[in-house]
Amino acid sequence: MVREDAAIDPVIRQTAAELVATCNRNSECQVRKLFEFAQSIAHIDDPVGIERIADAVTTIDEGFGDCGDVTILLATLLGSI
């Protein structure tokens, strides 16, 4: 789930900052870069009968997640910029 403090996590802030570094504070560019990053995460469904919900840092660390995990990642990254 998206934690209240997730957007200030150092891993999240650093990742987002690196991704949008070339955007020169252009918000459309920033959103596009973060969206493209989220799309690059490998999609792997949860096992049948199990709902695993990963936070954004876990999804970045593991490099994979299901739709919910990637949505949480994108929302957290967007909240950090």
N, C-alpha and C positions, 0 to 999 in steps of 0.2 A: 504494500500500500504506500501511498505518498505520505511520508511523515511531514509534520509541520516544519521541521528543521532540515529536511533533506536538501533543500536548495542551497543551504549554506555549508554543506559538507565539502571539505577541501577537495576531494576527488571529483565531485560534481562540478564545482566552480572551476577547477583547473581544466577539466575536460571541455567544458563549455567555452571557456576563454580561448583555449587552443583552437577549437573548431571554428570560432567566429573571428579569429584574429585578423583575417584579411577583409573583413566586412566594413571596416571604418565606420562603425556605429550605425550602419544601414540596417534597420530592423527587418526588412524583407529578406535581405541576404542572411542575417543571423538565423531567422526562422528556417530558411531553406537549408542552411548548413546543418542545423540540429536535426531537422527532419531527415535529411539524407543519411546522417550518422545513424539515426534510429532505424532507418530502413536497411542499413548494412548489417544489423545484428542478425545472426542466423536464427531462423524460426524453427523451434523445436516444440512440439506439442507436449503438454503434461501427460504422464501415463494415464491410461484409462482409469477412471474412478478416483483420481487424485487431483486436487486443485492446489498447485504450488504457486504462491505469489511471491515474486522476488522484488526487492527494492532496487532502485536505480544502480547503486554501487555494485550490488551482486550481479546484475545483468551486464554491466560493463566488465567486471572481473571475469565472468564466465564466458562472455562473448556470445551468449545465446539466450533465448527466452521465447515465451509464447506471446500472443497478441496483447494480453494483459500486462505482461512484464515490459514489453516495448512501449506500451502506452504510458506506463508509470515512468519509464526512463525519459521519454520525450517530455512529459509534463514537468518532471523534475528539472531537466536541463533548461527548458523554457523559463521556469520559475527562477533560475539562477542568474539569468542575464538581465 
